[in-house]
């Protein structure tokens, strides 16, 4: 049997039903990955953290949510590509 390393991320309400998609009734569970990649501008995050105002940063699905394109896009591409290549080797 193929051993797949697993890790638990911190608890948060990402997508409540996401895990159900990997558990089809009466069938073999489907492997999946849920990415946790920071998307806030580092300067904005550091300032809010210094001022104890992290709760004021707009969350995902907010009308004013605006992820920093870089380094978010590059980080996501590198994470996805390296994971796909590593999985292919298994």
N, C-alpha and C positions, 0 to 999 in steps of 0.2 A: 504494500500500500504506500502511496506517495505521501510523505510527510510535508505538510505545508506550514511554515512558521506563521504564527498568529500573534497579534498583540491587541491589547485593549486600549482604546483611546479614552480620554477623559469623557465623563458622561455629559451629554448635552442633547438637546432636542434637535437633531439634524433633520431627519425625515422619519417620522414615527413609523411608517409602514414599509420603509425600505427593506428591512430584514425579511419581511414576509415574501418579497419577490424571489428570494433565494430558497424558499421552502415550499415547492409545489406539493400539494397533497398527494400522498402515496407514491412519490417519486424521489429519486436521489437528490439531495440538496445541491444547489448550484453555487459554485465558488464565486465570490464577489469581493470587490475592494471598495471601501468608502474612503475617499481622500479627505484629509484634513490639512489644507494648505493655507497658511496665513495670507490674507489679502489686503490688510490695512497698510497704508503708507507708514513705513517705520517711524518717521518723524512725528506723524499724527498720533501714532500709538504711544510713543515715548512721552510726548507732551501730556496726553490724557492720563497716562499711568502716573507721571510725576505729580499731576494735579488731583489724583484720585478720582478721575472722571471717566474711567473706562466704560462705565454703564451708559454714558452719554453718546458713545460712538454708535452710529446706525447699524443695526443688525441686518443680516441677509433678509431679503424679501421686503425691506423697508423702501419706501418711495425715494428716500435720499441715500440709499446704500450705493457707494461708489468705490469698488475695489481698485487698488492701485494696479494698473496694467503691468508695469514692471516693478519688482521682479516676479510678480505673480504668474504671468504667462510663461516666462522662461522656467520657473521652478516647476510648474505643472507639466510642461513638456518634458523636462528632464526626468521627473518622477515617473511619469507614464511610460516613457521610452525605456528607462532602465528596468522598470518592473516587468514590462512586456518581454524584454530581452532575457531577463533572469528567469521568468516563468517558462519561456521557450526552451531554455537549457535543461530545466527539470525534466 
